[in-house]
Amino acid sequence: MINRTMVRTRVIQTLFAYYKDNDKTLHTLHKELRKSFADTYDLYFVLLDFANELTAYAQRQLEEQLSRARATHSDWQPNRRFVNNRLAKQLFENRALRARITEQHLEWDSGMTAIIEIYRQLQESDFFRKYMEAEECTYDDDKRLWRQIYQHLLTGSEALVEALDEMEIVLDKANWTVDADVILSYVIKTVKRFKADSTPETPLLEMFDNNEEEQFALELADKVVEHHEQFESLINSHLKGWEADRIADMDRVLVETALAEILNFEDIPLTISLNEYIELAKTYSGDKSFMFVNGILTEILRDMKSDGNFLKALTLK
């Protein structure tokens, strides 16, 4: 699930915090980097479990309505199609999901505002009305509904972001608000994989796309720290019009991490490394940071190319 782009993001964020605290060690750096990956993975389970939380809330609402109807001797009968949704039931019974939620204490208690608001939005949506009013309801209809909920109601949801902001504090997590939409795409991918005969043992996505990603992250962070002084010197000697004390700390971390990757991981094409860190600068630093990161890296690598010190830089124009 956590791909190479997300790995790079976590590395620069963790290094940024590392350089702000002079007392931190490489052991601490590794520990915090691993925690950042675990936090991201926990968000995946929390968002999957949203199906259970929303269904439970809907069930409570139905029971309250039914209780009021009985008190007034009304013969109103609730439509239980949503609370009996088969995909939601499969997620609730999934053993990997339940185990992670329980072991990591990933309760939605502090995020109930999102549950309430999104349930209101769901009831007002056309796709929910059509789902509830259809003469028949197949398993595919149940699954489609949850794909629509995750895609149309949760993706970009201000209510969800506010709830995750609260949950981050209570549960001691990080990056949930900024990662929400990305992780939701993996949740939708997971929902698509379920079938009518899926069992509680149905596997969910692994933390990493492959076994090499975590090792890449640790090695990349180590190389940045190991060559920090060398990279600082390279950056300062190539500023050309930029004042050293006015360069944003995050920009320096981005350039140093890019250099560490370019110079130490020969299997990664140069253009991929350059493009990745320029894009990260657009997201995690100032408005013009991507121009600085692009410019300074280009100058450094161009000089390396002319000196014959860097084989990969020969592709740089």
Buried (B, 14 or more C-beta within 10 A) or exposed (E): BBBBEBBBBBBBBBBBBBBEEEEBEEEBBBEBBBBBBEBBBBBBBBBBBBBBBBBBBBBEBBEEEBEEBEEEEEEEEBEEBBBEBBBBBBBBBBEBBBEBBEEBEBBBEBBBEBBBBBBEBBEEBEBBEEBEEEEEBEBEBBBBBBBBBBBBBBBEBEBBBBBBEBBBEEBEBBBBBBBBBBBBEBBBEBBEEBEEEBEEEBEBBEBBBEEEBBEBBBBBBBBBBEBBEEBBEBBEEBBEEBEEEEBBEBBBBBBBBBBBBBBBBEEBEBEEBBEBBBBBBBEBBEEEBBEBBBBBBBBBBBBBBEEEEBEBBEEBE
